[in-house]
Amino acid sequence: MKLATIQMETLTCPSCMQKIEGALKALDGVDKDTVNVSFNSSKAKLDFDETKVTIDEIEAAIRKLGYEVIKTRVK
């Protein structure tokens, strides 16, 4: 498992946070219990299994909702 921290464009409302959180939890390979999207910091943190889902696929799920990914760190 790897930990991803994804900085996004400024989230404008709590429903934005919920949409992103739902999309990330729906991805196979993402540990649903670790998904945390912060409205205040516009960051998403999650653990994922890189053998099932790539960071590019995770970022694409966010972009598909219309939000810009600014920076991603993976540990």
N, C-alpha and C positions, 0 to 999 in steps of 0.2 A: 504494500500500500504506500502511496505517496500522498503528501499533503500539498494542496494547491491553494494559493492566495491570489485572488483575481481582483484587481482594481478596475472598476468600471467608471463610466461617466457618472456624473451626479444623478442620483436617483431622486425623482421629484415627488414621489408619494409612496406610502406604505404598500399600496397594491402592486407597484413595480417590484418591490422586494419579494412579495408573495409569488408573483408570476415567475421570477427568476428562480426562486427556491423550488417551486414546483417542477420547473423544466429540468433543473439539475437532479432532483430526486428521481425523475423518470428515466434517467440514463442508466443503462445496464453497466455495472462496474463502479458506480458511485455509491459509497457507503452513505445511505440515506440518513442514518443517525448522526452523521457528522456535518451535514450541510447547514451552513449558517450564513445568511445574507444580512449584512448590516445596512440599514437605511441611512444611519448617520454618517458612516465612513464610506459608503458605496463600495464595500468589499464583500466578496464571497469567499468563504473558506470551506474546504471539503477534503475528505480522503477519497482516493480512487485507486482502482486496480488497473495499472497501465497495460495489463495483458487483455483487458476487456474494453477499455475506452481510452482514447488519447486526449491529451490536453487540447489539441486542435478541435476535437469533437465537442469537448466541454465548452470551449470558447464559441464555437459555432452555434451551440444551443442558445447561448446568451445573445449573440448577434441576430439570430433568427427572430428573437422577440423585439428587435429594434434598438438594442442597447450596445454602446461601444465599449469594447474591452481596451483598456489603456495599458495595463501592465500585468503580467502573470509571473508569479514565483512558484517553483515546484521544488519540494525537498523530499 
